[in-house]
């Protein structure tokens, strides 16, 4: 049998083969590479044209997000000095996040290691840590963001990198 063409109806499914001529009682391999350009369900048809008849196969795949989210802004910034005592800590991510809570977005007094009691709130990509009391004067604080499968991650479960930075109050 002679294989004339192996093609896909979509450029998101790329077909390749080693099937120019197939001897009786033998086989050849057709490989399909799925490279979606968007998220969600995708479909196409794989067409195989031969001198023994044509065949068509349904192809399906799901495009997924595999890009790790990042921290795009933070306030106070890393190394900031003379930060007001009543200041909230804010963080902005590159995309909508989940798993941001008081155990994954924390503030610690760097001098004595005690965790600052705070309320964490936010929506989508912007989150706020609001200390329940004013911060101590002339004190360094460490902000920690914890990423992980049960911690800070995007809607596709891509984890943010663990992130730490310090600032000092006036």
Phi, psi and omega in degrees: 000141178252129178264120182275319183199146171233114185224161177243148178282356180224140177289349177284342176243108182257123183258142172219152183209168174236044194246039181302308177226132180242119180289157177303142180062027176232181183220172174219165183251136172244126179251138178238124177257126180261118180227080183291146177263348180221166178282156174103182182293137177228153177211159179198178175238135174263123181249131178240116181257122180226167175284354177257009181122159182261150178231152178223135182233134176285136176241140177219146176202167179233121176285131181235157178274124178239012183271125180292130177289159180230162172275122183257339179203151178210142179220129353297156180287165178300129178080006181298143179237157178061040178283136180301147183295329183265014186286137171279161174254128179238150177221141177238134180255164181289348180200176179297134185237161172224167181083009178273116181206182186295342178268348182245348177231098189236160176231128184235136173291114185292335182289312185246358177078004181280142179279137180276126176294129184206159175255132178252130178215165177159180178216143174053255188254355181243126184230148184232133172253116184249103179302141181289334177232162176298147179285153180292145178290153177046048183231140175273141178233147178245128176261136179232132171246128183249119177261157178160174183297334177245015182237218184284124183203163178276183184293343177259012180071021172281126186281141169282149176292143173304132185228136179224139172209161183238154171214168181230138178277161178272000000 
